[in-house]
């Protein structure tokens, strides 16, 4: 697998767009399930009530990879998520999430060669303000 070419061909390519409604009850349930204690996230009567900062990690798009992205390797696994909270996500808002491939790189581990693919979802609110970025890493054994 030519990772440099794969990176040149696919990184930065936006391939999915999905809308999500931020539900009041779901935000509250998510905060409780995460063990959140801050009243901004757990008390719906709080003047600054909002979804927890990692709430957008629960959303998934329609596609994991762009159409026609090459398949390769011996199988893959989820290598975790990273959430950047940039602004409050409010119940009642509609978010637009765009997916793109943010990075592709390779490493060698105990089990051999691995290609890391970073799938990024950027979430914007109804004012087009970037409110959250979720990076999901997938490892494919080569």
CORTA-V942501 format. One record per pair of residues at least 12 apart in sequence whose ideal C-beta (glycine too) atoms are under 6 Angstrom apart, sorted by the first residue. I is the first residue (numbers start at 1). J is the second residue. If there is no record, write none. Layout:
# CORTA-V942501
I	J
I	J
This chain:
# CORTA-V942501
1	72
1	142
3	106
3	115
6	104
7	104
10	101
11	101
11	104
13	66
13	101
14	98
14	100
15	66
15	99
16	61
16	62
16	63
16	99
17	98
18	61
18	97
19	94
19	96
20	59
20	95
21	94
22	51
22	89
22	91
22	93
24	91
27	51
27	91
30	52
30	55
31	52
34	52
36	52
50	88
50	89
50	90
51	89
53	85
54	83
55	89
56	123
56	132
56	134
57	81
57	83
57	134
61	99
73	140
73	141
73	142
74	141
76	138
76	139
76	140
77	139
79	137
79	139
80	137
81	134
81	136
82	135
83	134
84	133
85	132
86	130
86	131
87	129
87	131
89	131
93	125
94	126
95	123
96	124
97	121
97	123
98	122
99	121
100	120
102	118
102	120
103	118
104	117
113	142
114	139
114	141
115	140
115	142
116	137
116	139
117	138
118	135
118	137
119	136
120	135
121	134
